């Protein structure tokens, strides 16, 4: 990115509301592509039987834990790159980008080797047995081959987004999803000249798509195909740069892991009320996650805008982006909330004809729909803190809400008999209201603006 391009960067100089929307919409599309990515494998593998679907489900839980490491450190890289760009220090931004890619390549390569030989004992610890274990082992042993590509994609997409370009990462994610969708049937079912590999083919097609897309992305970045070009000069690489990335990225990783652990505990609590309640929570989450894509996209846009404008010393624009994000999400979440409240049960009917599950899902969404606006405020608040480099503060807030508010209330309401299974849904609502209140308070206190990067 040249100096001239930097001066015309929409996130630094453009209209607040429209700049935020233009940046967030491709991000929302990227999140949708990620969701479809996992659905493709599940749809193909479902033709191999219910055990294969179960193996995919178990594998995805493990892979989510693994990928949070890559996405957390990608956040750290993105925050620092955005700050340097805002400071008009493009050489340093490109040096950080280059060093982060090298560091992530070395780390992910080591992780790939560890996981390839460690899948069996990990599945043992998870308690997976029988035919499902065998299928999960086969799938994971092949899909981990692509972890290096996956982690590098996290890293490179975060770098490009932090430079103000959200269209390119979306394009690369779509490319990866299309490659996977094309390759998978050939390797799973043995189409044309290819051998029938079953579960191994499902994992291998994903790995090939990820590695291929990572290579394409790297070549484009290295040849100045986008707004930032990573610098790979060995003599200019300093350990403290990567340590700074780790310092910012590690709390973000723990934050993502805490969300996953919390969800597993809530699933276990729902399971104590029977299979129908677990199915209700599963379907309810599908609805929620679809709605939340726009929240996560806006939060990521706020994160980048905060980093760039703090680097440029434009504190007033940081706050304008923050309140613009809340305003726009409040309107959108009000619309989604009304639609979900009145029509959400029809979504459940797509996946099940069981009237008990449909009825319970309707109760779930008519409680949690009221949490959409508070959740949006909480996410935008913590992402603004992340963008300023204060990932520790956002970690403390998220961890506290999940484990000191949500889970205790859920156990209190369900185990005391005050609300039964619906106590879990009310706990989600109450915790999100607290999330929004604490987020707003911390933003107004302003201490998150003082982090040095």
C-alpha positions in Angstrom: 0.0 0.0 0.0 1.5 3.3 -1.0 1.3 6.5 1.1 -1.3 7.9 -1.3 -3.5 4.8 -0.9 -3.1 5.1 2.9 -4.4 8.7 2.9 -7.5 7.6 1.1 -8.2 4.5 3.2 -12.0 4.5 3.9 -11.5 3.4 7.5 -9.3 6.4 8.2 -11.0 9.1 6.1 -14.3 7.8 4.8 -17.8 8.3 6.1 -18.2 6.3 9.3 -21.5 4.4 8.7 -21.0 3.5 5.1 -17.3 2.6 5.5 -18.2 0.2 8.3 -20.9 -1.4 6.2 -18.7 -1.8 3.2 -16.0 -3.4 5.2 -18.3 -5.7 7.3 -20.5 -7.1 4.5 -17.7 -9.2 2.8 -16.7 -10.4 6.3 -20.3 -11.6 6.9 -20.1 -13.4 3.6 -16.8 -15.0 4.7 -18.4 -16.3 7.9 -21.3 -17.8 5.9 -18.7 -19.5 3.6 -17.0 -21.0 6.7 -20.3 -22.4 7.9 -21.0 -23.9 4.4 -17.5 -25.3 4.4 -18.3 -27.7 7.2 -21.8 -28.5 5.8 -20.3 -29.7 2.6 -18.2 -32.4 4.2 -21.1 -33.4 6.5 -23.5 -33.6 3.5 -21.1 -35.8 1.4 -20.1 -38.0 4.4 -23.8 -38.5 5.4 -24.0 -40.8 2.3 -21.5 -43.2 4.1 -23.8 -43.8 7.1 -24.7 -42.3 10.6 -21.4 -43.4 12.1 -19.5 -41.3 9.5 -21.7 -38.3 10.4 -20.9 -38.9 14.1 -17.2 -39.1 13.3 -17.3 -35.8 11.5 -19.1 -34.2 14.4 -16.6 -35.4 16.9 -13.7 -34.4 14.6 -15.1 -30.9 14.3 -15.2 -30.4 18.0 -11.5 -31.3 18.2 -10.6 -29.2 15.2 -12.4 -26.2 16.7 -10.1 -26.4 19.7 -7.0 -26.6 17.4 -8.1 -23.8 15.1 -8.8 -21.4 17.9 -5.0 -21.3 18.4 -4.5 -20.1 14.8 -7.3 -17.6 14.9 -6.3 -16.2 18.2 -2.7 -15.4 17.1 -4.1 -14.1 13.8 -6.0 -11.6 15.8 -2.7 -10.6 17.5 -1.1 -10.1 14.1 -4.0 -8.1 12.7 -4.1 -5.7 15.7 -0.4 -4.9 15.4 -0.5 -4.5 11.6 -3.6 -2.2 11.7 -1.8 0.0 14.3 1.3 0.3 12.2 -0.7 1.1 9.1 -2.6 3.8 11.1 0.8 5.2 12.1 1.8 5.4 8.4 4.6 2.9 9.1 4.1 0.5 6.3 7.6 -1.0 6.3 7.1 -2.1 9.9 3.5 -3.3 9.1 4.9 -5.5 6.3 7.8 -6.7 8.4 5.4 -7.8 11.2 3.3 -9.5 8.5 6.2 -11.4 7.0 7.6 -12.5 10.4 4.1 -13.6 11.6 3.7 -15.8 8.5 7.2 -17.4 9.0 6.5 -18.0 12.6 3.1 -19.5 12.0 4.5 -21.7 9.3 7.1 -23.2 11.6 4.6 -23.5 14.5 1.8 -25.1 12.4 4.3 -27.5 10.7 5.3 -28.8 14.2 1.7 -29.0 15.3 0.8 -31.0 12.1 3.5 -33.6 12.9 2.4 -33.8 16.6 -1.3 -34.2 15.7 -0.6 -36.7 12.9 1.1 -39.1 15.4 -1.1 -38.1 18.3 -4.7 -38.6 17.0 -5.2 -42.0 18.5 -4.3 -41.1 22.1 -6.4 -37.9 21.8 -9.4 -39.9 20.7 -8.9 -42.2 23.6 -8.9 -39.3 26.0 -12.1 -38.0 24.4 -13.7 -41.4 25.1 -14.5 -42.1 21.4 -14.8 -45.9 20.8 -16.1 -48.4 18.3 -16.7 -47.8 14.6 -17.0 -44.0 15.1 -13.5 -43.9 16.6 -12.1 -45.7 13.6 -13.7 -43.4 11.1 -12.8 -40.3 13.2 -9.2 -41.5 13.2 -9.1 -41.9 9.5 -10.7 -38.5 8.8 -8.5 -36.6 11.3 -5.3 -38.3 10.1 -5.9 -36.9 6.7 -7.4 -33.5 7.5 -4.5 -32.5 9.8 -2.3 -32.6 6.7 -3.9 -29.3 5.8 -3.6 -27.6 9.2 -0.5 -25.7 8.0 -2.5 -24.2 5.2 -5.4 -23.5 7.5 -3.2 -21.6 10.0 -1.5 -19.7 7.3 -4.8 -18.7 5.8 -5.9 -17.3 9.2 -2.7 -15.3 9.4 -2.7 -13.9 5.8 -6.4 -13.1 5.8 -6.0 -11.2 9.1 -3.1 -9.3 7.7 -5.0 -8.3 4.5 -8.1 -7.3 6.5 -6.0 -5.2 8.8 -4.8 -3.3 5.8 -8.4 -2.4 5.0 -9.3 -5.1 2.4 -12.1 -7.5 3.4 -12.9 -8.5 -0.2 -9.7 -10.5 -0.8 -10.1 -12.8 2.3 -13.7 -13.5 1.3 -12.6 -14.4 -2.2 -9.9 -16.8 -0.9 -12.4 -18.5 1.5 -14.9 -18.9 -1.4 -12.1 -20.4 -3.5 -11.2 -22.9 -0.8 -14.8 -23.9 -0.3 -15.4 -24.4 -4.0 -12.2 -26.5 -4.3 -13.3 -28.7 -1.4 -16.8 -29.1 -2.8 -15.3 -30.2 -6.2 -12.6 -32.5 -4.9 -14.5 -34.2 -2.2 -16.9 -36.4 -4.2 -14.0 -37.6 -6.4 -12.0 -38.8 -3.4 -14.8 -40.0 -1.2 -16.8 -42.0 -3.8 -14.1 -42.8 -6.3 -15.4 -40.8 -9.2 -13.7 -41.2 -12.6 -10.0 -42.4 -12.3 -9.8 -41.7 -8.5 -9.9 -44.4 -5.9 -12.8 -44.6 -3.4 -11.3 -43.4 -0.2 -14.4 -42.8 1.9 -13.6 -40.9 5.1 -10.0 -40.6 4.2 -11.1 -38.8 1.0 -13.2 -36.4 3.0 -10.3 -35.4 5.1 -7.8 -35.3 2.2 -10.0 -33.1 0.0 -10.3 -30.6 2.8 -6.5 -30.6 3.4 -5.8 -30.2 -0.4 -8.2 -27.3 -0.6 -6.7 -25.5 2.4 -3.1 -26.0 1.2 -3.8 -25.0 -2.3 -5.7 -21.9 -1.3 -2.9 -21.0 1.2 -0.3 -21.3 -1.6 -2.4 -19.1 -4.0 -2.9 -16.5 -1.2 0.8 -16.4 -0.4 1.8 -16.0 -4.0 -0.6 -13.1 -4.5 0.7 -11.4 -1.3 4.3 -11.9 -2.2 3.8 -10.4 -5.7 2.0 -7.2 -4.4 -1.4 -8.5 -5.5 -3.2 -6.8 -2.6 -2.7 -3.7 -0.4 0.1 -5.1 1.7 3.2 -7.1 0.9 4.9 -9.1 3.7 8.6 -8.5 4.0 10.7 -11.7 4.4 14.2 -10.2 5.1 15.9 -12.5 7.7 18.3 -9.8 9.1 15.3 -7.5 9.8 13.3 -10.2 11.7 13.4 -9.8 15.5 12.2 -12.2 18.2 10.5 -9.4 20.0 8.1 -8.8 17.1 6.8 -12.3 17.2 6.7 -12.2 21.1 4.5 -9.1 20.8 2.1 -11.0 18.5 2.0 -13.8 21.0 1.4 -11.3 23.9 -1.6 -9.9 22.1 -2.8 -13.1 20.5 -2.6 -15.5 23.5 -5.5 -13.9 25.5 -7.6 -13.9 22.3 -6.9 -17.6 22.0 -7.9 -18.3 25.6 -11.0 -16.3 25.0 -12.1 -18.4 22.1 -11.3 -21.6 24.0 -13.4 -20.4 27.0 -16.4 -20.0 24.7 -16.0 -23.6 23.5 -15.6 -25.0 27.0 -18.6 -23.0 28.2 -20.7 -24.4 25.3 -19.7 -28.0 26.1 -20.8 -27.5 29.7 -24.1 -26.1 28.6 -24.6 -29.1 26.3 -23.8 -31.4 29.2 -26.4 -29.6 31.3 -29.0 -29.8 28.5 -28.2 -33.5 28.2 -29.4 -34.0 31.8 -32.9 -33.2 30.6 -32.8 -35.7 27.7 -32.1 -36.0 24.1 -34.9 -33.6 23.0 -33.4 -30.7 25.0 -29.9 -31.4 23.5 -31.5 -31.3 20.0 -33.3 -28.1 21.0 -30.1 -26.5 22.0 -28.4 -27.7 18.8 -31.1 -26.3 16.6 -31.3 -23.1 18.6 -27.6 -22.5 18.3 -27.8 -23.0 14.5 -30.4 -20.1 14.4 -28.3 -18.0 16.7 -25.0 -18.5 14.8 -26.7 -17.6 11.5 -27.9 -14.3 13.1 -24.6 -13.7 14.8 -22.6 -13.7 11.6 -23.4 -10.1 11.0 -22.4 -9.3 14.6 -19.1 -11.1 14.3 -18.4 -9.3 11.0 -19.2 -5.9 12.4 -17.1 -6.7 15.5 -14.1 -7.6 13.2 -14.6 -4.4 11.2 -14.6 -2.4 14.5 -11.4 -4.2 15.5 -9.6 -3.1 12.4 -11.0 0.4 12.4 -10.0 0.9 16.0 -6.4 -0.3 15.3 -5.9 1.9 12.3 -7.5 5.0 13.8 -5.7 4.7 17.1 -2.4 4.4 15.1 -3.4 7.6 13.3 -4.2 9.3 16.5 -7.9 9.7 15.5 -9.5 8.9 18.9 -12.8 10.6 17.9 -13.2 8.3 14.9 -12.6 5.2 17.1 -15.6 6.2 19.2 -17.7 7.1 16.2 -17.1 3.7 14.7 -18.0 2.1 18.0 -21.3 3.9 18.3 -22.0 3.4 14.6 -21.5 -0.3 15.0 -23.9 -0.4 18.0 -26.5 1.7 16.2 -26.5 -0.4 13.0 -26.5 -3.7 14.8 -29.3 -2.6 17.1 -31.5 -2.0 14.1 -30.5 -5.2 12.3 -30.8 -7.4 15.5 -34.2 -5.9 16.3 -35.4 -7.0 12.8 -33.8 -10.5 13.2 -35.2 -10.8 16.7 -38.7 -10.1 15.5 -38.4 -12.6 12.7 -36.9 -15.3 14.9 -39.4 -14.7 17.6 -42.4 -15.2 15.3 -41.0 -17.5 12.6 -38.0 -19.3 14.1 -39.8 -22.6 14.6 -40.1 -23.0 10.9 -36.3 -23.3 10.7 -36.5 -26.2 13.2 -38.9 -27.9 10.9 -36.2 -28.0 8.2 -34.2 -30.4 10.4 -36.8 -32.4 12.3 -40.5 -33.4 12.2 -40.5 -34.2 16.0 -43.2 -31.9 17.4 -41.6 -32.0 20.9 -38.3 -30.7 19.6 -40.1 -28.1 17.5 -42.1 -26.9 20.5 -39.0 -26.7 22.7 -37.1 -24.9 20.0 -39.9 -22.3 19.8 -39.6 -21.7 23.5 -35.8 -21.4 23.2 -35.9 -18.8 20.5 -38.6 -16.7 22.2 -36.3 -16.3 25.2 -32.9 -15.9 23.5 -34.2 -13.6 20.7 -34.2 -10.8 23.3 -30.4 -11.4 23.8 -29.5 -10.4 20.3 -29.0 -6.7 20.8 -27.2 -7.1 24.2 -24.9 -9.7 22.6 -24.1 -7.3 19.7 -23.2 -4.5 22.2 -21.0 -6.9 24.2 -19.2 -8.2 21.1 -18.6 -4.8 19.6 -17.3 -3.5 22.9 -14.8 -6.4 23.4 -13.7 -6.2 19.7 -13.0 -2.5 20.1 -10.8 -3.4 23.1 -9.0 -6.1 21.0 -8.4 -3.5 18.2 -6.7 -1.3 20.8 -4.5 -4.3 21.8 -6.2 -4.7 25.2 -7.0 -8.4 24.6 -6.5 -9.2 28.3 -9.4 -6.9 29.3 -11.8 -8.5 26.8 -10.7 -12.0 27.9 -11.5 -11.1 31.6 -14.9 -9.8 30.6 -15.8 -12.8 28.4 -14.5 -15.3 30.9 -16.2 -13.7 33.8 -19.6 -13.5 31.9 -19.4 -17.1 30.8 -18.1 -18.8 34.0 -19.1 -16.4 36.8 -22.5 -15.3 35.5 -23.9 -17.6 32.8 -23.0 -21.1 34.2 -23.9 -20.4 37.8 -27.3 -18.9 36.9 -27.9 -21.9 34.5 -27.1 -24.4 37.3 -29.1 -22.4 39.9 -32.3 -22.2 37.8 -32.2 -25.8 36.5 -31.0 -27.7 39.6 -33.2 -25.8 42.0 -36.3 -26.5 39.9 -37.1 -22.8 39.4 -37.2 -23.0 35.6 -36.3 -26.5 34.5 -34.6 -26.8 31.1 -35.6 -23.2 30.3 -33.3 -22.1 33.0 -30.4 -22.6 30.6 -32.1 -20.3 28.0 -32.8 -17.6 30.7 -29.2 -17.8 31.9 -28.0 -17.1 28.3 -30.3 -14.0 28.2 -29.3 -12.7 31.6 -25.6 -13.2 30.9 -25.8 -11.3 27.6 -27.5 -8.4 29.3 -24.7 -8.3 31.8 -22.2 -8.6 28.9 -23.6 -5.5 27.2 -23.6 -3.5 30.5 -20.0 -4.3 31.4 -18.8 -3.7 27.8 -20.4 -0.3 27.7 -19.0 0.6 31.1 -15.4 -0.4 30.2 -15.6 1.5 26.9 -16.7 4.6 28.7 -13.9 4.3 31.3 -11.4 4.4 28.4 -8.5 2.5 30.0 -8.4 0.2 27.0 -7.1 3.0 24.9 -3.8 3.2 26.8 -2.2 -0.1 25.6 1.1 0.3 23.9 2.0 -1.9 21.0 
